[in-house]
Amino acid sequence: MNNASSALKVAAGIFLTIALITIVVILFISAQEATKTAQNNFSDIQTELSQASYTVYDGTTISGSQVTNALRKFKDKDQFGIQVETGKTRKAGHWYGNALDITSSASEDKYGSVISPGNRQGDLKLTMDEASDQYVNPSGKFKASIVKDSSNVVRGLLFGQF
């Protein structure tokens, strides 16, 4: 009887150990899935926050002074371009930063002019010179829009005076 009792105690101990290991593995797998979901959510939030500085330019009307502020703010951003079409450069604006190929996405931009695929590089200093065709009137009204690539990452801004 003593041997049978010892055998039952050992068997119960092994059974409880296996049950405990099974519970730990199940909890670990559940935690792993929750961690992956949290990482994906965090990545989405991080992307939204990184692009939040551009949402102010998405289909809005802004002043010329806001255009020059945007030029200064984003001029050194890598793989980023800004096109400004003033009243003097309609349909053939100047690019500041990288010139983007936006003709493939649409032949007509959001403010009604046909986008030309030129690579006219602008000079930020000339946006303040009234004699220049790059002059941005601080009180002028511009329609702003953003340019996204196929990965939905903002690559540029378009400003068209109306």
N, C-alpha and C positions, 0 to 999 in steps of 0.2 A: 504494500500500500504506500509505503514511503517512496518507492521508486516511481510509482504512477503519479503521485502528487508532484514530485520533482519534475517529471516529464511534462505534466500539464502546465506547470509554472514556466518552464523553458519555452514550450510551444506558445503560451500566451504572450510571453516577452517578445518572441520573434514576430508573432502576429501584430502586436502593438508597434514594434519597430518598423515593420513594413508599412503599416497604416500611416504612421507618422511621416515616413519618407515620401509616401504617395501624396499626402496632404501638402508637404513642403514643395514638391515638384509642381503640383497643380497651382499653388499660390505663386510660384516663381514664373510660370508660363503666363498666368493672368497679369502679373505685374509687368512682364515684358511687353505684352500687348498694350497695356495702358501707357507704358513709357513711350512706345512707338507712336501712339495716338497723340500723346502730349507733345512729342517732338514735332510731329506734323503740324499741329495747331500752333505751336510756338513759331515754327518756320513761316506759316501763313501770316501770323501777326507781325513778325519781323519784316516780311516783305511789304505789308501794308504800311508799316511805320516808315520804312525806308523810302517809300514812294509818296508819302503824305505831303512832302514839300512841293510836289507837282500838281496835286489835285486842285489847287487854287487856279491853275492855268487850264483846266479841262473845260473848254467850251464857254469860257467867261469873257466878259468885256473888261479890259483893264486900260489904265492910262499909259501914256508914253513914258512917264517917269518909272512906272512899275516894269516896263519893258527894259529900260536901261538898268534898273536894279537887278532884274533877272539875268541880263547879260553879264553884269559884274559878278553875280553870285555863282553862276554856272560856267563861266568862261574857261576854267581850268579843269573841268570835270572830264575824266577819261571816257572815250567812246560816247560822246554827247555832243549834239549840235543844236544850234538855235538859228532859225531862219526868220529874218525880219523883212517884211514888205511894207515900205512906206508909200505915201502917195506918189512919190517920184519913181519908185522901183516896182510898181505893180506888176505882177506876174513874173518877176525876175529878181526876187529879193536876195539879200546877202546872207551868207552863212557865217556864223561866229562859232568857233570850235570846229568840230568835224562836220563836213557836209554829208548829209544823209541822202540816200536814194529813196525818195518817198513816192516816186512816180508809179511804182508797181502796185502800191496799195490803193491809190485813188488818183484819177486824173484831175479831179477838182477838189480843192481843199474846203475846209469848213467855213471859210468866209467868202466863198464864191469865186475866187480867182483860180485860173488854171496854173498848176505848179509846173515850172520849167525845171528840167533836170540839171541846170547849170551848177557850176562850182565857183560861184563868185564869193570869194573870201572877204569878209568884212573886217573893218578896223574899228575897235571900240572907241577910239579917240574921235573918229569922224562922226559918231552918233551925236556928238555935241556941237558939231560945226554946221551952222544953218546953210552954208553954201554947198555942202556936200549932199549927194543923193542918198547918203546913208543917215542923214539927220533924222533923229527921232524926236518929234515935237513932244515935250513933256506933258502938254495938256491934250494931246491927240488921243483918240480912242482906237484901241486895237482889239481885234478878236483873237483870243488865244486858244490854242489846242495843243494836245500832246501827241507825240509819235511813240508808238510802242513797237517792239520787235515781235517775232513769232513766239517768243517765250513770255510775252506780256510784261516785259521790262521796259521802262521809259528810257528812250534813247535820244529824245529831242523835244524841242518846243517850236511851235510855229506862231508867229505874230503877224497879223495882217491889218493894216490901217484901213478904216472905212470912214 
